[in-house]
Amino acid sequence: GKFSKSRGVGVFGDMAKDTGIPADVWRFYLLYLRPEGQDSAFSWSDLMLKNNSELLNNLGNFINRAGMFVCKFFGGTVPNMALTPDDKRLLARVTLELRQYHQLLEKVRWVA
């Protein structure tokens, strides 16, 4: 049914914690499901489906492909990199953005 805080219908913070499902899985699912101006529908089966298909399968596939690439082209060892000044500037910018993103997550805020 439709979530209602006053009627106690839904999954709330303390309930989510009691499920034993890691916080990062909840974050992924809630961001994935995030409504764009309308209500969204929650279901346990959809949480499981998205976790398994979108998060685990896609992430696992990416890791597997990256590992196979390193084995095939670099003898199983990631080679040392010589970073250019442009590379260093990009990494600094990405690091700054990632820190700000984490700070916003901790504050439970979303900025589009």
C-alpha positions in Angstrom: 0.0 0.0 0.0 0.9 3.6 0.0 3.4 4.7 2.6 2.1 6.8 5.4 4.1 7.9 8.4 1.0 8.6 10.5 -0.4 5.2 9.9 2.9 3.4 10.3 2.9 2.0 6.8 6.3 1.9 5.1 9.9 1.2 5.7 11.4 3.8 8.0 15.0 4.4 9.1 15.0 2.1 12.2 13.2 -0.6 10.2 15.7 -0.4 7.3 18.6 -0.7 9.8 17.0 -3.8 11.4 16.8 -5.6 8.0 20.6 -6.0 8.0 20.7 -4.7 4.5 23.9 -2.5 4.2 23.3 1.2 4.1 25.1 1.5 0.7 22.5 -0.9 -0.8 19.7 1.3 0.5 21.4 4.4 -0.8 21.9 2.9 -4.2 18.2 1.8 -4.4 16.8 5.0 -3.1 18.9 7.0 -5.6 18.0 4.7 -8.4 14.3 4.9 -7.5 14.4 8.7 -6.8 11.3 10.3 -8.1 11.5 13.2 -10.5 8.6 15.2 -9.2 6.1 12.5 -8.4 5.7 9.7 -5.9 7.7 6.5 -6.3 6.6 3.0 -5.5 8.7 0.7 -3.2 8.6 -3.0 -3.2 10.8 -5.6 -1.6 11.0 -7.6 -4.8 12.1 -4.6 -6.7 14.8 -3.8 -4.2 16.1 -7.3 -4.5 15.9 -7.2 -8.3 17.7 -3.8 -8.7 20.3 -4.9 -6.2 21.0 -8.1 -8.0 20.6 -7.0 -11.6 21.7 -3.3 -11.6 24.2 -3.2 -8.8 25.8 -6.6 -8.4 25.6 -7.9 -12.0 26.7 -4.6 -13.6 29.4 -4.0 -11.0 30.6 -7.6 -11.1 30.7 -7.5 -14.9 32.7 -4.2 -14.9 35.3 -5.7 -12.4 35.6 -8.9 -14.3 36.2 -7.1 -17.6 38.7 -4.8 -16.1 40.6 -7.7 -14.5 40.6 -9.6 -17.8 41.8 -6.5 -19.7 44.7 -6.2 -17.2 45.6 -9.9 -17.5 45.4 -9.9 -21.3 47.3 -6.7 -22.0 49.5 -6.1 -19.0 50.4 -9.6 -17.7 48.1 -9.4 -14.7 49.8 -6.3 -13.2 48.5 -2.8 -13.4 51.4 -0.7 -14.9 52.6 2.4 -13.2 51.2 5.6 -14.7 53.0 8.8 -15.5 50.5 11.6 -14.8 50.5 14.7 -16.9 49.7 18.1 -15.4 46.2 17.8 -17.1 45.7 14.4 -15.4 46.7 15.8 -12.0 44.2 18.8 -12.5 41.4 16.4 -13.4 42.1 14.1 -10.4 42.2 17.1 -8.1 38.8 18.3 -9.5 37.3 14.8 -9.3 38.6 14.5 -5.7 37.0 17.8 -4.7 33.6 16.9 -6.3 33.7 13.5 -4.6 34.3 15.0 -1.2 31.5 17.5 -1.7 29.2 14.6 -2.8 30.1 12.6 0.3 29.4 15.6 2.5 26.0 16.0 0.9 25.2 12.3 1.4 26.1 12.7 5.1 23.7 15.7 5.3 21.0 13.7 3.5 20.7 16.3 0.8 20.6 16.1 -2.9 21.7 18.8 -5.3 20.9 18.4 -8.9 
